[in-house]
């Protein structure tokens, strides 16, 4: 079974319940997260970061199903995935 798949599936289950953050200044644009994501959350940034790379951005956070594959595969620990916080702090 291939790790990287070209075809992306429509999100099912817990989609939309996750916050996905990419530390763009740390990202070296390897594309692993883009390729491993089963539901098309990531895209290439159109302009370079301060290091001259065209890093990943979170393009469709609403698609995230919380599989954590991007978090696990990122070699530079640039990605954080967490459950969305509902409401404010009391």
PDB file of N, CA, C and O in Angstrom:
ATOM      1  N   UNK A   1       0.847  -1.178   0.000  1.00  0.00           N
ATOM      2  CA  UNK A   1       0.000   0.000   0.000  1.00  0.00           C
ATOM      3  C   UNK A   1       0.896   1.246   0.000  1.00  0.00           C
ATOM      4  O   UNK A   1       1.782   1.383   0.844  1.00  0.00           O
ATOM      5  N   UNK A   2       0.661   2.120  -0.925  1.00  0.00           N
ATOM      6  CA  UNK A   2       1.469   3.331  -1.060  1.00  0.00           C
ATOM      7  C   UNK A   2       1.143   4.333   0.041  1.00  0.00           C
ATOM      8  O   UNK A   2      -0.018   4.511   0.409  1.00  0.00           O
ATOM      9  N   UNK A   3       2.172   4.977   0.557  1.00  0.00           N
ATOM     10  CA  UNK A   3       1.966   6.006   1.568  1.00  0.00           C
ATOM     11  C   UNK A   3       1.436   7.285   0.935  1.00  0.00           C
ATOM     12  O   UNK A   3       0.510   7.901   1.462  1.00  0.00           O
ATOM     13  N   UNK A   4       2.016   7.685  -0.189  1.00  0.00           N
ATOM     14  CA  UNK A   4       1.583   8.888  -0.877  1.00  0.00           C
ATOM     15  C   UNK A   4       0.594   8.516  -1.961  1.00  0.00           C
ATOM     16  O   UNK A   4       0.867   7.650  -2.792  1.00  0.00           O
ATOM     17  N   UNK A   5      -0.556   9.170  -1.953  1.00  0.00           N
ATOM     18  CA  UNK A   5      -1.586   8.901  -2.940  1.00  0.00           C
ATOM     19  C   UNK A   5      -1.927  10.192  -3.679  1.00  0.00           C
ATOM     20  O   UNK A   5      -2.049  11.254  -3.069  1.00  0.00           O
ATOM     21  N   UNK A   6      -2.077  10.092  -4.978  1.00  0.00           N
ATOM     22  CA  UNK A   6      -2.419  11.259  -5.770  1.00  0.00           C
ATOM     23  C   UNK A   6      -3.886  11.645  -5.633  1.00  0.00           C
ATOM     24  O   UNK A   6      -4.228  12.828  -5.649  1.00  0.00           O
ATOM     25  N   UNK A   7      -4.745  10.648  -5.499  1.00  0.00           N
ATOM     26  CA  UNK A   7      -6.167  10.960  -5.394  1.00  0.00           C
ATOM     27  C   UNK A   7      -6.517  11.280  -3.941  1.00  0.00           C
ATOM     28  O   UNK A   7      -6.050  10.614  -3.017  1.00  0.00           O
ATOM     29  N   UNK A   8      -7.343  12.305  -3.756  1.00  0.00           N
ATOM     30  CA  UNK A   8      -7.783  12.720  -2.432  1.00  0.00           C
ATOM     31  C   UNK A   8      -9.250  12.370  -2.287  1.00  0.00           C
ATOM     32  O   UNK A   8     -10.001  12.399  -3.262  1.00  0.00           O
ATOM     33  N   UNK A   9      -9.657  12.042  -1.083  1.00  0.00           N
ATOM     34  CA  UNK A   9     -11.039  11.667  -0.825  1.00  0.00           C
ATOM     35  C   UNK A   9     -11.775  12.815  -0.156  1.00  0.00           C
ATOM     36  O   UNK A   9     -11.163  13.688   0.460  1.00  0.00           O
ATOM     37  N   UNK A  10     -13.091  12.804  -0.283  1.00  0.00           N
ATOM     38  CA  UNK A  10     -13.913  13.786   0.418  1.00  0.00           C
ATOM     39  C   UNK A  10     -13.854  13.479   1.910  1.00  0.00           C
ATOM     40  O   UNK A  10     -13.871  12.311   2.301  1.00  0.00           O
ATOM     41  N   UNK A  11     -13.784  14.518   2.753  1.00  0.00           N
ATOM     42  CA  UNK A  11     -13.706  14.272   4.190  1.00  0.00           C
ATOM     43  C   UNK A  11     -14.984  13.640   4.719  1.00  0.00           C
ATOM     44  O   UNK A  11     -16.086  13.957   4.273  1.00  0.00           O
ATOM     45  N   UNK A  12     -14.809  12.728   5.691  1.00  0.00           N
ATOM     46  CA  UNK A  12     -15.942  12.098   6.361  1.00  0.00           C
ATOM     47  C   UNK A  12     -15.670  12.090   7.858  1.00  0.00           C
ATOM     48  O   UNK A  12     -14.540  12.325   8.286  1.00  0.00           O
ATOM     49  N   UNK A  13     -16.677  11.827   8.639  1.00  0.00           N
ATOM     50  CA  UNK A  13     -16.498  11.694  10.079  1.00  0.00           C
ATOM     51  C   UNK A  13     -16.250  13.026  10.757  1.00  0.00           C
ATOM     52  O   UNK A  13     -17.060  13.944  10.632  1.00  0.00           O
ATOM     53  N   UNK A  14     -15.130  13.147  11.481  1.00  0.00           N
ATOM     54  CA  UNK A  14     -14.906  14.331  12.314  1.00  0.00           C
ATOM     55  C   UNK A  14     -14.358  15.550  11.573  1.00  0.00           C
ATOM     56  O   UNK A  14     -13.729  16.403  12.199  1.00  0.00           O
ATOM     57  N   UNK A  15     -14.571  15.658  10.286  1.00  0.00           N
ATOM     58  CA  UNK A  15     -14.041  16.796   9.518  1.00  0.00           C
ATOM     59  C   UNK A  15     -14.557  18.111  10.087  1.00  0.00           C
ATOM     60  O   UNK A  15     -15.710  18.216  10.505  1.00  0.00           O
ATOM     61  N   UNK A  16     -13.685  19.109  10.093  1.00  0.00           N
ATOM     62  CA  UNK A  16     -14.051  20.434  10.557  1.00  0.00           C
ATOM     63  C   UNK A  16     -13.892  20.643  12.049  1.00  0.00           C
ATOM     64  O   UNK A  16     -14.183  21.732  12.544  1.00  0.00           O
ATOM     65  N   UNK A  17     -13.447  19.651  12.771  1.00  0.00           N
ATOM     66  CA  UNK A  17     -13.297  19.754  14.223  1.00  0.00           C
ATOM     67  C   UNK A  17     -11.856  20.003  14.647  1.00  0.00           C
ATOM     68  O   UNK A  17     -11.535  19.932  15.833  1.00  0.00           O
ATOM     69  N   UNK A  18     -10.983  20.297  13.679  1.00  0.00           N
ATOM     70  CA  UNK A  18      -9.555  20.370  13.962  1.00  0.00           C
ATOM     71  C   UNK A  18      -8.951  21.703  13.547  1.00  0.00           C
ATOM     72  O   UNK A  18      -9.299  22.255  12.503  1.00  0.00           O
ATOM     73  N   UNK A  19      -8.044  22.215  14.370  1.00  0.00           N
ATOM     74  CA  UNK A  19      -7.217  23.366  14.016  1.00  0.00           C
ATOM     75  C   UNK A  19      -5.900  22.826  13.481  1.00  0.00           C
ATOM     76  O   UNK A  19      -5.262  21.986  14.116  1.00  0.00           O
ATOM     77  N   UNK A  20      -5.499  23.303  12.326  1.00  0.00           N
ATOM     78  CA  UNK A  20      -4.233  22.882  11.713  1.00  0.00           C
ATOM     79  C   UNK A  20      -3.377  24.128  11.528  1.00  0.00           C
ATOM     80  O   UNK A  20      -3.812  25.103  10.915  1.00  0.00           O
ATOM     81  N   UNK A  21      -2.166  24.091  12.055  1.00  0.00           N
ATOM     82  CA  UNK A  21      -1.260  25.240  11.978  1.00  0.00           C
ATOM     83  C   UNK A  21       0.067  24.777  11.392  1.00  0.00           C
ATOM     84  O   UNK A  21       0.629  23.770  11.822  1.00  0.00           O
ATOM     85  N   UNK A  22       0.565  25.525  10.401  1.00  0.00           N
ATOM     86  CA  UNK A  22       1.887  25.267   9.826  1.00  0.00           C
ATOM     87  C   UNK A  22       2.781  26.449  10.196  1.00  0.00           C
ATOM     88  O   UNK A  22       2.435  27.598   9.923  1.00  0.00           O
ATOM     89  N   UNK A  23       3.919  26.174  10.812  1.00  0.00           N
ATOM     90  CA  UNK A  23       4.909  27.211  11.104  1.00  0.00           C
ATOM     91  C   UNK A  23       5.660  27.475   9.801  1.00  0.00           C
ATOM     92  O   UNK A  23       6.674  26.838   9.518  1.00  0.00           O
ATOM     93  N   UNK A  24       5.156  28.415   9.020  1.00  0.00           N
ATOM     94  CA  UNK A  24       5.666  28.650   7.671  1.00  0.00           C
ATOM     95  C   UNK A  24       7.134  29.064   7.644  1.00  0.00           C
ATOM     96  O   UNK A  24       7.832  28.762   6.676  1.00  0.00           O
ATOM     97  N   UNK A  25       7.619  29.743   8.674  1.00  0.00           N
ATOM     98  CA  UNK A  25       9.020  30.156   8.686  1.00  0.00           C
ATOM     99  C   UNK A  25       9.968  29.004   8.972  1.00  0.00           C
ATOM    100  O   UNK A  25      11.176  29.133   8.769  1.00  0.00           O
ATOM    101  N   UNK A  26       9.433  27.869   9.445  1.00  0.00           N
ATOM    102  CA  UNK A  26      10.259  26.687   9.689  1.00  0.00           C
ATOM    103  C   UNK A  26      10.143  25.682   8.546  1.00  0.00           C
ATOM    104  O   UNK A  26      11.006  24.818   8.392  1.00  0.00           O
ATOM    105  N   UNK A  27       9.092  25.789   7.753  1.00  0.00           N
ATOM    106  CA  UNK A  27       8.814  24.818   6.693  1.00  0.00           C
ATOM    107  C   UNK A  27       9.819  24.959   5.550  1.00  0.00           C
ATOM    108  O   UNK A  27      10.056  26.056   5.046  1.00  0.00           O
ATOM    109  N   UNK A  28      10.406  23.822   5.150  1.00  0.00           N
ATOM    110  CA  UNK A  28      11.351  23.853   4.037  1.00  0.00           C
ATOM    111  C   UNK A  28      10.736  23.307   2.752  1.00  0.00           C
ATOM    112  O   UNK A  28      11.447  22.994   1.797  1.00  0.00           O
ATOM    113  N   UNK A  29       9.411  23.194   2.737  1.00  0.00           N
ATOM    114  CA  UNK A  29       8.649  22.859   1.529  1.00  0.00           C
ATOM    115  C   UNK A  29       8.962  21.472   0.970  1.00  0.00           C
ATOM    116  O   UNK A  29       9.083  21.303  -0.243  1.00  0.00           O
ATOM    117  N   UNK A  30       9.093  20.492   1.844  1.00  0.00           N
ATOM    118  CA  UNK A  30       9.364  19.132   1.366  1.00  0.00           C
ATOM    119  C   UNK A  30       8.128  18.527   0.691  1.00  0.00           C
ATOM    120  O   UNK A  30       8.258  17.661  -0.174  1.00  0.00           O
ATOM    121  N   UNK A  31       6.936  18.979   1.082  1.00  0.00           N
ATOM    122  CA  UNK A  31       5.702  18.493   0.469  1.00  0.00           C
ATOM    123  C   UNK A  31       5.184  17.182   1.036  1.00  0.00           C
ATOM    124  O   UNK A  31       4.195  16.647   0.535  1.00  0.00           O
ATOM    125  N   UNK A  32       5.828  16.650   2.071  1.00  0.00           N
ATOM    126  CA  UNK A  32       5.366  15.383   2.646  1.00  0.00           C
ATOM    127  C   UNK A  32       3.932  15.491   3.143  1.00  0.00           C
ATOM    128  O   UNK A  32       3.124  14.596   2.894  1.00  0.00           O
ATOM    129  N   UNK A  33       3.602  16.578   3.846  1.00  0.00           N
ATOM    130  CA  UNK A  33       2.246  16.736   4.386  1.00  0.00           C
ATOM    131  C   UNK A  33       1.217  16.804   3.262  1.00  0.00           C
ATOM    132  O   UNK A  33       0.143  16.212   3.362  1.00  0.00           O
ATOM    133  N   UNK A  34       1.543  17.516   2.208  1.00  0.00           N
ATOM    134  CA  UNK A  34       0.648  17.632   1.055  1.00  0.00           C
ATOM    135  C   UNK A  34       0.365  16.269   0.444  1.00  0.00           C
ATOM    136  O   UNK A  34      -0.769  15.970   0.071  1.00  0.00           O
ATOM    137  N   UNK A  35       1.397  15.448   0.346  1.00  0.00           N
ATOM    138  CA  UNK A  35       1.269  14.149  -0.294  1.00  0.00           C
ATOM    139  C   UNK A  35       0.638  13.087   0.595  1.00  0.00           C
ATOM    140  O   UNK A  35      -0.017  12.175   0.089  1.00  0.00           O
ATOM    141  N   UNK A  36       0.819  13.183   1.907  1.00  0.00           N
ATOM    142  CA  UNK A  36       0.286  12.154   2.801  1.00  0.00           C
ATOM    143  C   UNK A  36      -1.157  12.457   3.228  1.00  0.00           C
ATOM    144  O   UNK A  36      -1.880  11.545   3.629  1.00  0.00           O
ATOM    145  N   UNK A  37      -1.574  13.693   3.148  1.00  0.00           N
ATOM    146  CA  UNK A  37      -2.924  14.085   3.595  1.00  0.00           C
ATOM    147  C   UNK A  37      -3.987  13.437   2.708  1.00  0.00           C
ATOM    148  O   UNK A  37      -3.981  13.628   1.492  1.00  0.00           O
ATOM    149  N   UNK A  38      -4.906  12.666   3.316  1.00  0.00           N
ATOM    150  CA  UNK A  38      -5.916  11.973   2.510  1.00  0.00           C
ATOM    151  C   UNK A  38      -7.081  12.862   2.062  1.00  0.00           C
ATOM    152  O   UNK A  38      -7.872  12.459   1.209  1.00  0.00           O
ATOM    153  N   UNK A  39      -7.191  14.078   2.636  1.00  0.00           N
ATOM    154  CA  UNK A  39      -8.370  14.910   2.348  1.00  0.00           C
ATOM    155  C   UNK A  39      -8.046  16.318   1.851  1.00  0.00           C
ATOM    156  O   UNK A  39      -8.904  17.198   1.928  1.00  0.00           O
ATOM    157  N   UNK A  40      -6.856  16.553   1.352  1.00  0.00           N
ATOM    158  CA  UNK A  40      -6.515  17.804   0.667  1.00  0.00           C
ATOM    159  C   UNK A  40      -6.613  19.042   1.562  1.00  0.00           C
ATOM    160  O   UNK A  40      -7.361  19.971   1.258  1.00  0.00           O
ATOM    161  N   UNK A  41      -5.865  19.052   2.654  1.00  0.00           N
ATOM    162  CA  UNK A  41      -5.844  20.199   3.564  1.00  0.00           C
ATOM    163  C   UNK A  41      -4.791  21.228   3.150  1.00  0.00           C
ATOM    164  O   UNK A  41      -5.010  22.426   3.324  1.00  0.00           O
ATOM    165  N   UNK A  42      -3.662  20.790   2.610  1.00  0.00           N
ATOM    166  CA  UNK A  42      -2.509  21.653   2.362  1.00  0.00           C
ATOM    167  C   UNK A  42      -2.372  22.094   0.906  1.00  0.00           C
ATOM    168  O   UNK A  42      -2.900  21.464  -0.010  1.00  0.00           O
ATOM    169  N   UNK A  43      -1.638  23.208   0.724  1.00  0.00           N
ATOM    170  CA  UNK A  43      -1.308  23.715  -0.614  1.00  0.00           C
ATOM    171  C   UNK A  43       0.039  24.429  -0.520  1.00  0.00           C
ATOM    172  O   UNK A  43       0.509  24.751   0.572  1.00  0.00           O
ATOM    173  N   UNK A  44       0.649  24.672  -1.678  1.00  0.00           N
ATOM    174  CA  UNK A  44       1.906  25.426  -1.726  1.00  0.00           C
ATOM    175  C   UNK A  44       1.601  26.913  -1.586  1.00  0.00           C
ATOM    176  O   UNK A  44       0.636  27.408  -2.170  1.00  0.00           O
ATOM    177  N   UNK A  45       2.410  27.619  -0.824  1.00  0.00           N
ATOM    178  CA  UNK A  45       2.280  29.076  -0.718  1.00  0.00           C
ATOM    179  C   UNK A  45       2.794  29.695  -2.021  1.00  0.00           C
ATOM    180  O   UNK A  45       3.733  29.179  -2.627  1.00  0.00           O
ATOM    181  N   UNK A  46       2.191  30.776  -2.441  1.00  0.00           N
ATOM    182  CA  UNK A  46       2.538  31.409  -3.723  1.00  0.00           C
ATOM    183  C   UNK A  46       3.769  32.308  -3.636  1.00  0.00           C
ATOM    184  O   UNK A  46       4.404  32.586  -4.653  1.00  0.00           O
ATOM    185  N   UNK A  47       4.108  32.762  -2.437  1.00  0.00           N
ATOM    186  CA  UNK A  47       5.274  33.628  -2.254  1.00  0.00           C
ATOM    187  C   UNK A  47       6.253  32.956  -1.288  1.00  0.00           C
ATOM    188  O   UNK A  47       5.834  32.195  -0.416  1.00  0.00           O
ATOM    189  N   UNK A  48       7.541  33.228  -1.433  1.00  0.00           N
ATOM    190  CA  UNK A  48       8.517  32.571  -0.560  1.00  0.00           C
ATOM    191  C   UNK A  48       8.482  33.104   0.868  1.00  0.00           C
ATOM    192  O   UNK A  48       8.095  34.247   1.111  1.00  0.00           O
ATOM    193  N   UNK A  49       8.898  32.245   1.819  1.00  0.00           N
ATOM    194  CA  UNK A  49       9.042  32.703   3.196  1.00  0.00           C
ATOM    195  C   UNK A  49      10.381  33.420   3.328  1.00  0.00           C
ATOM    196  O   UNK A  49      11.065  33.637   2.327  1.00  0.00           O
ATOM    197  N   UNK A  50      10.765  33.789   4.548  1.00  0.00           N
ATOM    198  CA  UNK A  50      12.004  34.571   4.737  1.00  0.00           C
ATOM    199  C   UNK A  50      13.260  33.789   4.382  1.00  0.00           C
ATOM    200  O   UNK A  50      14.326  34.377   4.199  1.00  0.00           O
ATOM    201  N   UNK A  51      13.144  32.463   4.281  1.00  0.00           N
ATOM    202  CA  UNK A  51      14.280  31.632   3.896  1.00  0.00           C
ATOM    203  C   UNK A  51      14.357  31.378   2.395  1.00  0.00           C
ATOM    204  O   UNK A  51      15.313  30.778   1.905  1.00  0.00           O
ATOM    205  N   UNK A  52      13.334  31.846   1.668  1.00  0.00           N
ATOM    206  CA  UNK A  52      13.316  31.661   0.230  1.00  0.00           C
ATOM    207  C   UNK A  52      12.575  30.421  -0.244  1.00  0.00           C
ATOM    208  O   UNK A  52      12.525  30.151  -1.444  1.00  0.00           O
ATOM    209  N   UNK A  53      11.995  29.657   0.693  1.00  0.00           N
ATOM    210  CA  UNK A  53      11.222  28.465   0.351  1.00  0.00           C
ATOM    211  C   UNK A  53       9.769  28.857   0.087  1.00  0.00           C
ATOM    212  O   UNK A  53       9.304  29.901   0.545  1.00  0.00           O
ATOM    213  N   UNK A  54       9.073  28.024  -0.640  1.00  0.00           N
ATOM    214  CA  UNK A  54       7.636  28.193  -0.859  1.00  0.00           C
ATOM    215  C   UNK A  54       6.942  27.144   0.016  1.00  0.00           C
ATOM    216  O   UNK A  54       6.640  26.045  -0.449  1.00  0.00           O
ATOM    217  N   UNK A  55       6.692  27.489   1.281  1.00  0.00           N
ATOM    218  CA  UNK A  55       6.221  26.494   2.241  1.00  0.00           C
ATOM    219  C   UNK A  55       4.764  26.104   2.031  1.00  0.00           C
ATOM    220  O   UNK A  55       4.043  26.687   1.222  1.00  0.00           O
ATOM    221  N   UNK A  56       4.368  25.103   2.787  1.00  0.00           N
ATOM    222  CA  UNK A  56       2.983  24.662   2.786  1.00  0.00           C
ATOM    223  C   UNK A  56       2.135  25.668   3.550  1.00  0.00           C
ATOM    224  O   UNK A  56       2.606  26.335   4.471  1.00  0.00           O
ATOM    225  N   UNK A  57       0.886  25.760   3.148  1.00  0.00           N
ATOM    226  CA  UNK A  57      -0.098  26.532   3.900  1.00  0.00           C
ATOM    227  C   UNK A  57      -1.305  25.627   4.134  1.00  0.00           C
ATOM    228  O   UNK A  57      -1.497  24.627   3.443  1.00  0.00           O
ATOM    229  N   UNK A  58      -2.099  25.996   5.110  1.00  0.00           N
ATOM    230  CA  UNK A  58      -3.342  25.282   5.380  1.00  0.00           C
ATOM    231  C   UNK A  58      -4.405  25.928   4.491  1.00  0.00           C
ATOM    232  O   UNK A  58      -4.885  27.024   4.782  1.00  0.00           O
ATOM    233  N   UNK A  59      -4.767  25.244   3.411  1.00  0.00           N
ATOM    234  CA  UNK A  59      -5.695  25.804   2.432  1.00  0.00           C
ATOM    235  C   UNK A  59      -7.152  25.448   2.718  1.00  0.00           C
ATOM    236  O   UNK A  59      -8.051  26.252   2.469  1.00  0.00           O
ATOM    237  N   UNK A  60      -7.384  24.241   3.241  1.00  0.00           N
ATOM    238  CA  UNK A  60      -8.755  23.782   3.471  1.00  0.00           C
ATOM    239  C   UNK A  60      -8.846  23.087   4.824  1.00  0.00           C
ATOM    240  O   UNK A  60      -9.049  21.875   4.906  1.00  0.00           O
ATOM    241  N   UNK A  61      -8.691  23.878   5.882  1.00  0.00           N
ATOM    242  CA  UNK A  61      -8.717  23.326   7.236  1.00  0.00           C
ATOM    243  C   UNK A  61     -10.021  22.585   7.536  1.00  0.00           C
ATOM    244  O   UNK A  61     -10.031  21.630   8.313  1.00  0.00           O
ATOM    245  N   UNK A  62     -11.097  23.017   6.932  1.00  0.00           N
ATOM    246  CA  UNK A  62     -12.403  22.385   7.160  1.00  0.00           C
ATOM    247  C   UNK A  62     -12.428  20.926   6.712  1.00  0.00           C
ATOM    248  O   UNK A  62     -13.304  20.172   7.136  1.00  0.00           O
ATOM    249  N   UNK A  63     -11.495  20.516   5.871  1.00  0.00           N
ATOM    250  CA  UNK A  63     -11.424  19.124   5.408  1.00  0.00           C
ATOM    251  C   UNK A  63     -10.735  18.200   6.411  1.00  0.00           C
ATOM    252  O   UNK A  63     -10.894  16.982   6.331  1.00  0.00           O
ATOM    253  N   UNK A  64      -9.978  18.754   7.345  1.00  0.00           N
ATOM    254  CA  UNK A  64      -9.144  17.937   8.238  1.00  0.00           C
ATOM    255  C   UNK A  64      -9.998  16.960   9.056  1.00  0.00           C
ATOM    256  O   UNK A  64     -11.010  17.336   9.647  1.00  0.00           O
ATOM    257  N   UNK A  65      -9.559  15.697   9.070  1.00  0.00           N
ATOM    258  CA  UNK A  65     -10.261  14.648   9.817  1.00  0.00           C
ATOM    259  C   UNK A  65      -9.472  14.227  11.056  1.00  0.00           C
ATOM    260  O   UNK A  65      -9.875  13.300  11.759  1.00  0.00           O
ATOM    261  N   UNK A  66      -8.366  14.892  11.328  1.00  0.00           N
ATOM    262  CA  UNK A  66      -7.591  14.613  12.530  1.00  0.00           C
ATOM    263  C   UNK A  66      -6.797  13.323  12.497  1.00  0.00           C
ATOM    264  O   UNK A  66      -6.531  12.743  13.549  1.00  0.00           O
ATOM    265  N   UNK A  67      -6.414  12.862  11.331  1.00  0.00           N
ATOM    266  CA  UNK A  67      -5.667  11.600  11.219  1.00  0.00           C
ATOM    267  C   UNK A  67      -4.234  11.736  11.725  1.00  0.00           C
ATOM    268  O   UNK A  67      -3.597  10.736  12.056  1.00  0.00           O
ATOM    269  N   UNK A  68      -3.722  12.966  11.786  1.00  0.00           N
ATOM    270  CA  UNK A  68      -2.390  13.281  12.298  1.00  0.00           C
ATOM    271  C   UNK A  68      -1.242  12.768  11.419  1.00  0.00           C
ATOM    272  O   UNK A  68      -0.095  12.764  11.867  1.00  0.00           O
ATOM    273  N   UNK A  69      -1.513  12.340  10.200  1.00  0.00           N
ATOM    274  CA  UNK A  69      -0.448  11.877   9.314  1.00  0.00           C
ATOM    275  C   UNK A  69       0.541  12.994   9.000  1.00  0.00           C
ATOM    276  O   UNK A  69       1.749  12.763   8.945  1.00  0.00           O
ATOM    277  N   UNK A  70       0.027  14.205   8.793  1.00  0.00           N
ATOM    278  CA  UNK A  70       0.903  15.346   8.496  1.00  0.00           C
ATOM    279  C   UNK A  70       1.814  15.645   9.676  1.00  0.00           C
ATOM    280  O   UNK A  70       3.007  15.892   9.497  1.00  0.00           O
ATOM    281  N   UNK A  71       1.267  15.624  10.857  1.00  0.00           N
ATOM    282  CA  UNK A  71       2.026  15.874  12.083  1.00  0.00           C
ATOM    283  C   UNK A  71       3.136  14.846  12.243  1.00  0.00           C
ATOM    284  O   UNK A  71       4.258  15.182  12.621  1.00  0.00           O
ATOM    285  N   UNK A  72       2.814  13.604  11.956  1.00  0.00           N
ATOM    286  CA  UNK A  72       3.773  12.521  12.133  1.00  0.00           C
ATOM    287  C   UNK A  72       4.880  12.524  11.080  1.00  0.00           C
ATOM    288  O   UNK A  72       6.010  12.138  11.380  1.00  0.00           O
ATOM    289  N   UNK A  73       4.579  12.949   9.866  1.00  0.00           N
ATOM    290  CA  UNK A  73       5.566  12.850   8.788  1.00  0.00           C
ATOM    291  C   UNK A  73       6.450  14.090   8.647  1.00  0.00           C
ATOM    292  O   UNK A  73       7.501  14.018   8.010  1.00  0.00           O
ATOM    293  N   UNK A  74       6.052  15.214   9.219  1.00  0.00           N
ATOM    294  CA  UNK A  74       6.822  16.454   9.047  1.00  0.00           C
ATOM    295  C   UNK A  74       8.207  16.322   9.681  1.00  0.00           C
ATOM    296  O   UNK A  74       8.309  16.159  10.897  1.00  0.00           O
ATOM    297  N   UNK A  75       9.280  16.391   8.876  1.00  0.00           N
ATOM    298  CA  UNK A  75      10.626  16.205   9.409  1.00  0.00           C
ATOM    299  C   UNK A  75      11.120  17.383  10.250  1.00  0.00           C
ATOM    300  O   UNK A  75      12.093  17.247  10.992  1.00  0.00           O
ATOM    301  N   UNK A  76      10.464  18.529  10.140  1.00  0.00           N
ATOM    302  CA  UNK A  76      10.903  19.719  10.864  1.00  0.00           C
ATOM    303  C   UNK A  76       9.938  20.147  11.962  1.00  0.00           C
ATOM    304  O   UNK A  76      10.079  21.233  12.523  1.00  0.00           O
ATOM    305  N   UNK A  77       8.964  19.306  12.269  1.00  0.00           N
ATOM    306  CA  UNK A  77       8.004  19.572  13.349  1.00  0.00           C
ATOM    307  C   UNK A  77       7.308  20.917  13.184  1.00  0.00           C
ATOM    308  O   UNK A  77       7.161  21.678  14.141  1.00  0.00           O
ATOM    309  N   UNK A  78       6.882  21.198  11.955  1.00  0.00           N
ATOM    310  CA  UNK A  78       6.260  22.475  11.613  1.00  0.00           C
ATOM    311  C   UNK A  78       4.734  22.469  11.753  1.00  0.00           C
ATOM    312  O   UNK A  78       4.104  23.524  11.673  1.00  0.00           O
ATOM    313  N   UNK A  79       4.146  21.308  11.959  1.00  0.00           N
ATOM    314  CA  UNK A  79       2.694  21.189  11.901  1.00  0.00           C
ATOM    315  C   UNK A  79       2.135  20.827  13.268  1.00  0.00           C
ATOM    316  O   UNK A  79       2.652  19.955  13.966  1.00  0.00           O
ATOM    317  N   UNK A  80       1.058  21.526  13.629  1.00  0.00           N
ATOM    318  CA  UNK A  80       0.334  21.213  14.850  1.00  0.00           C
ATOM    319  C   UNK A  80      -1.124  20.981  14.485  1.00  0.00           C
ATOM    320  O   UNK A  80      -1.725  21.762  13.747  1.00  0.00           O
ATOM    321  N   UNK A  81      -1.681  19.905  15.008  1.00  0.00           N
ATOM    322  CA  UNK A  81      -3.093  19.576  14.789  1.00  0.00           C
ATOM    323  C   UNK A  81      -3.718  19.393  16.161  1.00  0.00           C
ATOM    324  O   UNK A  81      -3.232  18.601  16.968  1.00  0.00           O
ATOM    325  N   UNK A  82      -4.800  20.126  16.430  1.00  0.00           N
ATOM    326  CA  UNK A  82      -5.459  20.038  17.730  1.00  0.00           C
ATOM    327  C   UNK A  82      -6.959  20.186  17.548  1.00  0.00           C
ATOM    328  O   UNK A  82      -7.427  20.746  16.556  1.00  0.00           O
ATOM    329  N   UNK A  83      -7.701  19.681  18.511  1.00  0.00           N
ATOM    330  CA  UNK A  83      -9.157  19.815  18.487  1.00  0.00           C
ATOM    331  C   UNK A  83      -9.504  21.288  18.655  1.00  0.00           C
ATOM    332  O   UNK A  83      -8.934  21.972  19.505  1.00  0.00           O
ATOM    333  N   UNK A  84     -10.445  21.777  17.841  1.00  0.00           N
ATOM    334  CA  UNK A  84     -10.879  23.169  17.940  1.00  0.00           C
ATOM    335  C   UNK A  84     -11.467  23.430  19.324  1.00  0.00           C
ATOM    336  O   UNK A  84     -12.202  22.603  19.862  1.00  0.00           O
ATOM    337  N   UNK A  85     -11.145  24.558  19.879  1.00  0.00           N
ATOM    338  CA  UNK A  85     -11.709  24.962  21.156  1.00  0.00           C
ATOM    339  C   UNK A  85     -13.060  25.623  20.903  1.00  0.00           C
ATOM    340  O   UNK A  85     -13.171  26.529  20.077  1.00  0.00           O
ATOM    341  N   UNK A  86     -14.075  25.169  21.612  1.00  0.00           N
ATOM    342  CA  UNK A  86     -15.416  25.725  21.470  1.00  0.00           C
ATOM    343  C   UNK A  86     -15.637  26.732  22.601  1.00  0.00           C
ATOM    344  O   UNK A  86     -15.411  26.425  23.771  1.00  0.00           O
ATOM    345  N   UNK A  87     -16.083  27.940  22.235  1.00  0.00           N
ATOM    346  CA  UNK A  87     -16.322  28.952  23.246  1.00  0.00           C
ATOM    347  C   UNK A  87     -15.039  29.578  23.740  1.00  0.00           C
ATOM    348  O   UNK A  87     -13.968  29.327  23.188  1.00  0.00           O
ATOM    349  N   UNK A  88     -15.136  30.382  24.767  1.00  0.00           N
ATOM    350  CA  UNK A  88     -13.982  31.059  25.329  1.00  0.00           C
ATOM    351  C   UNK A  88     -13.609  30.479  26.680  1.00  0.00           C
ATOM    352  O   UNK A  88     -14.237  29.543  27.173  1.00  0.00           O
ATOM    353  N   UNK A  89     -12.580  31.054  27.259  1.00  0.00           N
ATOM    354  CA  UNK A  89     -12.144  30.623  28.590  1.00  0.00           C
ATOM    355  C   UNK A  89     -13.050  31.272  29.634  1.00  0.00           C
ATOM    356  O   UNK A  89     -13.455  32.425  29.489  1.00  0.00           O
ATOM    357  N   UNK A  90     -13.354  30.538  30.657  1.00  0.00           N
ATOM    358  CA  UNK A  90     -14.222  31.080  31.721  1.00  0.00           C
ATOM    359  C   UNK A  90     -13.405  31.499  32.912  1.00  0.00           C
ATOM    360  O   UNK A  90     -13.958  31.977  33.903  1.00  0.00           O
TER     361      UNK A  90
END
